[in-house]
Amino acid sequence: MLAGCLLGLVVLLVAADQLVLGSARVAAWLRVPPTVVGIAVIGFGTSAPELVASGLAAAAGKPGLAIGTIIGSNIANLTLVLGSAGLVGVVTLSQALVGATVVAVGTSAPELLTAVQAARRGEAELLVGNVLGSNLFNSLASPPVRWSPWRGRVSRSTGRLRVWHWG
């Protein structure tokens, strides 16, 4: 059984590599941005397992499992998939993508650990409040910090933060 799983992973890795190479060629041949081919070809192809799993769950009368599969897959795509890609090829990714993946996953550690502890202690409402409150705070409080006219730089010699008005 273990050998079968390992063989399956190797086949999947080779197939994924060929899918990327072929999709890049298609994008160049059609003279369209690779993102378009990524959405249309790769996105559809790699979503087939979710489509099958959620379809089977729905057919078995388990709509919660079907919806959970889709939501969970989307969350995993935004965190695990992009984060892993960011760790492998940080130099090739934009700052926004690195922020949306590697940094976002790292800064979510407090929410993750708090959610795990709340679940462990049977505090479901605190768990939900943790996630909703964090998302609300991130969405409302963080953007003004980014768009602030104040800028800063950490001095290499002293390690102190020097802040000045820029704007």
N, C-alpha and C positions, 0 to 999 in steps of 0.2 A: 504494500500500500504506500509506504514512504517513497519507494522508488518510482511509483506511478505519479505521485505528487511532484516529485523533483523533475521528472521527465516533462510533466505538464507545464511546470514553471519555465523550463528551458525552451520548450516549444512556444510558449506565450511570449517570452523575451525575444526570440528570433522573429516571431510574427509581428510583434510591436515595432521592432526595428525596421522590418520590411514595409510596414504600414507607413511609418514616418518617411522613409526614403521614397516610396511610391507617391505619397501625397505631396511631397515637395516637388517631385517631377511633374505631377499633374498641375500644381499651382503655377509652375514656370511655363509649362506648355500652354495653359489657358490664359496666362498673363493676368492672373488674379492674385490678390494678397494671400499668403499662406493661411491667414486666419479664416478666410472664406472656406478653403478646402478643409481646414481643421474642424470647422463647425459642421460642414455638410457631410464630409466623408468620415473623418476620425470620430467626431462626436457621435454620429449615428452608429458607427460600428462598435465603438467601445461601450455604448449604452444598451446594446443587445442583451447582456446578462440581466440588467435591471428590468428591461421590458419583459423578458421571459419570467423572471422571478415574481414580479408584481402581477403579471397576467395569471400565472399559476396560483398565486395566493388569492387573487380575486375570484378565480374559477372555483377554488376550494371554499369559498364563502368566508374568506378572512380579509376583509377590506382594510383593517388596521395594519396588517402585515404588508399589504400592497402599498399603502400610502407611506408607511414607515420605511419601506425599502427605497422609495423614491427620495423622500426627505433625507434619510440617512446617507444615501449615495451622493446627493448634492452637497451635503455637509462634508463628507469625506473627500469629494472632489476639490472643494475649496480649501480644505486644510491639509489633509494627508497628501493628496496628489500634487497640488501646486507647491506645498511645502517641501516635499521630497525632490521635486524638480528644481526648486530653488536651491536646495543644498548641493545638488549635483552640479548645477551650472550657474552659480551666482553671478559670475562675470558677464554672462550673456543676457541677464535679465534687467529690466528697467528697475529704477528705485521703487516705483509704485508697486510693481509685482513682488519685489522682495519684501516690501512693507506689508503687502496683502497676504503674504504666505509665511515666510520664515519669522519675521518680526511679530506678526499677528499671532502665530501659534505660540511663540515664546511668551508673549505678554498675556496670553490667555491662561497661563499656568495657574495664577491665583483663582480664577473662576473655576477652572477644572478641578483643582484640589478641594475648593470649597463645595462645589457641587457633589463631588464624590462623598465628602464627609456628611453633607446634608442628606444625601440618599442613604448612606449607611445608618444614619440616626433616624430615618423615617420622617424627615422634615421636607416633604415634597414641596410645600408652599415656599419655604426658604430657598430651595433649589431653583424653582421657577423665578422667584423674585431676584435671586442672584443674577441669573442670565438676563432677564428683562431689564433689571436696573443697570447692569453693566452695559448692555447695548444702548440703553437710553442715555447714560452718562457719556459713553463713547461718541454717540451721534450728536449730542448737544454741546458737550463741553470741549471735546477735542478739536473740532474744526476752528473755533475762535483762536485757539492757541496757535494753530498752523497759520492762520491768516493775520496774526498779530503783527503790528508794525515794529515790534521789538525783535531784535535778532541777537544772537550770542555766539561766542566761540570759546572753547576751552583752551587755555594757554598750555602749550606743550611743556614749557619750562616749569610752571608753578602748579598746573592742574586746576587752576581756578577758572570759573566761568566769568567771562567779561560780557556784559550785556549793553547794547546801545540801541538807540531808536533809528529805524531805517524806514523812511517813508515820508 
